[in-house]
Amino acid sequence: MILLSLVIAGCSVTRRNTAVVYHEGSGKFISTDGIIALNVTNYDFNILKAEIEIKNEIESRKMIGNLKYKKPGTYLISLRSQAGIEAARIYVSMDTILINDRLNKKLYYGSTEYLLNKYGISTSILPVIVGDYISEEADNIQIKCTNNQASIRQITGDKEILYNISCGKRKVTDIISTDPLSGKGISIKFDKFEESEKILMARKIKVADSAGETSISINIMKVEPGRESEITFIPGKNYEKVLLR
């Protein structure tokens, strides 16, 4: 699902250098602090229903998903068939991963070090899923806008990440992650921004690899503020336990 798109991207927030791209021409400036102020993960929220379609060269699959998020970094994702049968439930916190594979009656478990060690992904990059701009830079950077667009380029490990940003909305419209050596990469596009109780979120998200072999389309149908005091994960009863390593 969307989490897997980040595995494809192979992003990490370590060893980051930020290079601001200034375009020629006149235009106003926006600040990175202003963009971060509108990040979706500043709030607790629930995506009650999302239609997901995964396409590759062999097949196309459709499913229904929902996502609960509680700051500063706890996610609970449920994936169901179109008939409503749950296939998997995924829990990710700052230090833990738990996955109920209901089809195969397996419980996968491990620490988030698994993502970091195997794929080079830190959990702090996960807000990119919903179009948030992530930066560890302490300084507030001013970015020049041209035709209502601005760009920020980051070098992250061995990847180059380009954020394109709408100056009017102060929201990321697309992200392109590229391996300069191989030329391979992934793009994530965000569209149809709608506000629900102060949460401005893209309702259409499309993930694609540069080779055009796989794409994931997500249509978010309904969002509401999160109201749970905490997010809990219930392991499958009598499931086979599999350590992620």
C-alpha positions, 0 to 999 in steps of 0.5 A: 500500500502507501507505506510500500511506496516509501520502500520503493522510494528508499528515502531516509532523513539522515545525512540531509542537505537542503538546496533551495531552488530559486527560479528567475523572474518576479514573484512572492516568497513563501517560507518553509515554516509556513509550509510546515505549519499546514502539515496534516500530521500536525493534527490527529486525524482519521481517513475513514475511507480511501479507494486504492488501486494498484496496477502493474504490468500483470494485474490491477487490484482494487481495495478499500483502506482506512488510516488512523493517525495520532501525533507525533507518529502513530499509524493504524492502517486497515486494508480490505477487499471491495467486499469488505473483508479485511486482508491486513492491519498495519500498526506503526509507531515511533519504535514498533511495527505490527502487521496482522496478515489475516489471509495467511493468519500471521502476525509480523512484528518488529522494531522500526529499525527493520525499516531503517536497516532493510530499506533505509527508511526512518519513520520520520519520513512517513508524513510524506504519505499525506503530502507533508513537507519534512525538514530537519533544517533549523532555519526558516528558509524563504523560497521564491515563487514563480507562477504560484510554484516553488521548489525545494531540492534535498539530497538524502543519502544517495537520493535526490528529492524534489518537492514542488509546492503550491505557493497559494495553498502552501502545500506540496503538489508533487514529490520526485525521488531519484537515484542519480546513479541509476536514474530510477525513482518514484513520483508522488502527486497530490491533487484535489485539496479539501479542508475538513475542520482545519485539516487541508489534505489532498484527496487524490494521491498517485504514486508511480515508479519512473519505469512505469511498471507500478502505480498506486492511485488513492482516492480519499473519500472522507476525513475527520479529526482523530478523537481517540485518546490512543490508538491500539492494535489487537494481535490476531488470535492464534496467529503464527508470529513472524519476526521482521529482520 
